[in-house]
């Protein structure tokens, strides 16, 4: 799951990125509201963690702009504004959840996992292509009924391909699903993940479209 963290405190943002990545989230960080709005409009993340006290604009205005772009995107407000009225305004303004600073990181993670479960339930709980079946709620994959062991990135890569059967996924688009901005990515990282997946999946399950990317054909 991709999290867009909109937070102007660099030290807090770095700590959150470390904690969220440890839990398997892909985290991208921005300090300015206008850049966050542009990012959501260009390529929406799976969820947003939004500070209200941003240097260029109020977070409530950012939230309203996000809601105009994407009414369903889960947004958690994370802010020092802790009065009851602030919370009511944030939730009435379109936030899905509200957590006041100072906060416990474990609580934030628990709330984001609620978002994650909600998103999984909205999508197909099971993806099936031929003999390969993926349970997105349990995050399990079976081939011919036998459990398949995958790394976190292998699972995310396979999930992206199975959610887009028949549509070619470019190398760049796959990288954005697997890595955060600023991560050091080997030039052949996607190819290596594809290679490992192919060794575990039926022959010709993942197909290369030369010069473009990868796809799974409908069977």
Buried (B, 14 or more C-beta within 10 A) or exposed (E): BBBBBBBBBEEBBEEBBEBBBEBEBBBBBBBBBBBBBBBBEEEBBBBBBBBBEBEEBEBBBBBEBBBEEBEEBBBBBBBEBEEEEBBEBBEEBBBBBBBBEEBEBEEBBEBBEEBBEEBBEEEEEEBBBBBBBBBBEEBBBBBEEEEBEBEEBBBBBBBBBBBBBEEBBBBEBBEBBBBBEEEEEEEEBBEEBBEBBBEBBBEEBBEEEEEEBBBBEEE
